[in-house]
Each structure stands twice: as C-alpha cells, then as structure tokens.
Amino acid sequence: MSTPTTSWFRDDVLIGGSWQQSAAAANVENPATEEIIGSAALCDEAVVDAAVAAARKAAGAWGQTAPAERACALDRLVAALKDRREELIEVTVAEVGVSVVNARAWHVDLAIELFEAAAGHARSYAFEEETGNSVLLRKPVGVIACITPWNYPLYQLAAKVGPALAAGCTVVLKPALLAPLSSYIFAEATLAAGLPDGVFNLISGAGSAIGNALTGHPGVDLVSFTGSTAVGRQVGATAARNLKRACLELGGKSSSIVARDADFAAAVTGTVESAMLNSGQTCSAWTRLLVPAERYEEALEVAAAHAKSLVVGDPCLETTDLGPLISATQKADVLAVIAGAVARGARVVTGPTSPGNDVGHFVNPTILADLEPNDPASQQEIFGPVLVVHPYDTEADAVEIANGTVYGLAGAVWAASTERALAIARQLDTGQVDLNGAAFNPQAPFGGWKDSGIGRELGALGLEEYTEITAVQR
Ligand code: NAD
C-alpha cells in the first residue's frame, strides 16, 4: 500500500478555491476490512450557501471563456488526475471495496477518459448553430449542483463535472458519504490544474441533512443527480418547485435476452459477468437473464458454473473478481431480498453465502430460478450480486418480460447476427442496449426511460444538458 500523498481523514470542504474546515466529520469504512480508513466533512446549510455563492461568483467569467480555453483547462485537469492515478485506484478499492482490476478499468481510467472526452467536446461542440434566419446560441446554464452515489464515485463525478465545465458551467459537488475520498483527491487535482477559484467546489454531508438545501437553492440553475429512484423523485420535485431542470440518472433492472440462435455459452457467461460487476452494485447491470424455455436448466448450469468460478475476496489482489458490498446495511438488504424470494419459492442455484469472509460485507454471486417475472426479486433493483433467470417461449414473450418493469436503463440482446439482435433491440424501451457483448462506448448517450431517469449523460448530448438556448433572428 503506497502512502497517500494527502491524508484521507478530511473534515474540510473546497469553496472558492480554498479549503475550509467543517465543524464535524463522518468516518469512512473500508468494506473489506471494516477498518476506518478516512473521513469526510459533515456540512450544514450555511456551507451549502457559501459553496453556491462561490460558484455563482465564478460563473460569469468562466461562462464567457472561449471553449478552447476551457478545453485547455480540462487538459490540465486530465494531467493532474493522471499524476494521482495510483492513489485514486487505491482509494477507490479502499472506499468502495471494488476489486483493483475493476477499480483501475471502470472507476479511474474510464473517469479520466471522460475528462479527455469532455475536453474534446469543448473543442468540437457547435456552441453556435444557424437555422434559417436564426443563430442559436448555446450558453452555459450557470451553477450546477452535482450529486453522486457511492457505487462508482469517480466515474459518476466525471460524467457530470467534465461536461458541465466544458459547457462553461460552475459546479458544487456533493458526493455520497459512504465513498467520498476520491472526490477529495479530485478536488485537489482541480487546484493543481489551476481551475479558477469557485469553478469547482466540493461540499460533503448526508443527503438527508443538506440535500434539499442544495437542490432547492435559488442560486443553483440545474441539478444533476445520480442515485436511487426514491431520492431522485424527491430531488426532481424540489428542483421543479423552483422551475429548475433536474437531470436524473436513477436505478435499473435490465434484461439480457438470449435468442435461440445465439452463442449460448458466451451469452450466459457474459450476462453473469455484467450482473456481478462491482459486486452487482451497477445501475446498468443485466440482472435478469431471459433464455429459451427448452434451454432453461442448461442456462442455470452454465450460469452457476461461471458464478462459482468468480473469485470473491480481498479486493486488493489482482486475481479477485468481486470484493464486498459497500456496507453491512447493503449486505443485510441484499440477503433479505434473497430470503424473501426463497420464501416465495425461488430456487437458489448458487450463492449467496459460503464459509469464510467473516470480516467484510461479502456476498457470493447468487443465481435465482423458478420465479415469475413479476416477482419482487425480478422487479426491484437489488444492488447486489444477484441474477434472476427466466425461461421464455417466443421472442415476443422475451421482449414483454424485458419491458415489464418500471425501469428502462440498459439491456442486452444475444443472437446469431447483429441484424437479428438489432431487430429485437428495437423493441426494447430502455436507454442502452448492447448486442452480443459489444463494448461500452463512453461517447454514446447514457440514461434511462421510465423510472430510470430523465436526461442523458456522456457524449455531445451529455454536454448539451448543461446548455441553455438563445435564438437570435436577423
Ligand atoms: P442514494 O439515492 O441514496 O444517494 C445518492 C446521492 O444522493 C448521495 O450523494 C446522497 O447523499 C444524496 N441524497 C440523499 N438524499 C438526498 C436528498 N434528499 N436530496 C439530495 N440528495 C440526496 O443512492 P446511493 O445509495 O448512493 O446509490 C445507489 C443508487 O444509485 C442505486 O439505485 C443505483 O441504481 C443508482 N445509480 C444510478 C446510476 C445511473 O446512471 N442511472 C448510476 C449509478 C447509481
């Protein structure tokens, strides 16, 4: 373990370019060891006021900078993040409990890639566009309140802060208290990159204590929230009362449809990988596997064999696939959902517990079978390493099952050809669909239908969320 270049025990917040001490701090636990590894400030509403005021003060000048100048600032930020890459990986493993392999790829390197992409969008985006006798001016919205969850803290931050800065907005970030430490290192990187004072501000605290003060603040122009659907509803309502826009990235319960002509083993194992990534704490995970009825038992065998082959344990080891869940509460909640499903007749094909792992919030990959698609375990977001498998008769039935939840965030289709898979994907009411295990595209818009949210992140559309239009006729 390398020595952190700055302490992970923080009780301060970054406002207007300087660190200010808070009256209180909350401990941060390593979910694998249950040791206290750091802390983060617990702010009150006065701190929210100060942070929004600092962001407001900086908004005018930053919003008027040339996009190319903002791109250069983002380039410097990328360089500063690369300087802290090893520590960011280490802190992410420590605070989220994710395996180091996944922390490197999905949390840190992808986040840095998103800042590089934001710099690119600042350079290439058409901030002015002609239509008929009008010129459309796309201006920065102003002050953005960014609220992030604990499951991919740095990635979620990057998906919001990168495009907001590229668009010319200023930011007040409030990360989740369970995993706030990477946001502190990010804040230090903004100082190292020489971002003007107040362009990026970091506050910290319980959402229940300061969330409403931030999302309902008259000085905030737009709220960008990623988190649970329940809190998202509240955030959207608060923003709406002030007639402010809220971009909401919420929960999911996504299906992976395996067509009869698909590469069956690749489809089933690929779905297990998705369901278990980040110990199942991924909003876009494919947590429902839909297979042709005549291959149901075979699917359960293949899925269970793959789930059992995944290594659960010390997230610091390169050989580990799954670390623990984020907290004791999260583990208890996940086990309670599984127990409820079992009480309703679910067959546990593999998981959730095994000897060992007395310390840490570990849950083994779990496969559930013999549930109706409308069972709560197949409807609600579990946010743990749990895959539910359903048989289907016709492809139309599979589509109906996939569309039959309140969510619409992601999904997968596996078939013998891309064209066949695309024909099925066209029928899915969801924000993203991956065909035959296609790679994640950080330039493609990401966001949800239905209870999965409002708005899109990533790509040029992600930047556009942070703009407002003036149409000038001549
Ligand atoms: P959460 O909703 O409990 O908290 C998210 C953030 O909101 C935290 O920073 C929290 O402090 C804050 N918050 C809580 N109450 C608030 C309030 N009243 N006002 C303002 N802010 C408040 O979610 P979580 O448990 O941190 O994260 C897990 C959830 O996030 C899952 O449901 C998951 O699906 C979702 N998620 C969605 C996406 C996506 O892009 N769609 C990505 C990652 C996670």
Residues whose N, C-alpha, C, O or C-beta is under 5 A from the ligand:
A	BS01	NAD	I147 T148 P149 W150 K174 P175 A176 L177 G205 A206 G207 S208 G211 N212 T226 G227 S228 T229 V231 Q234 E249 L250 G251 G252 C283 S452
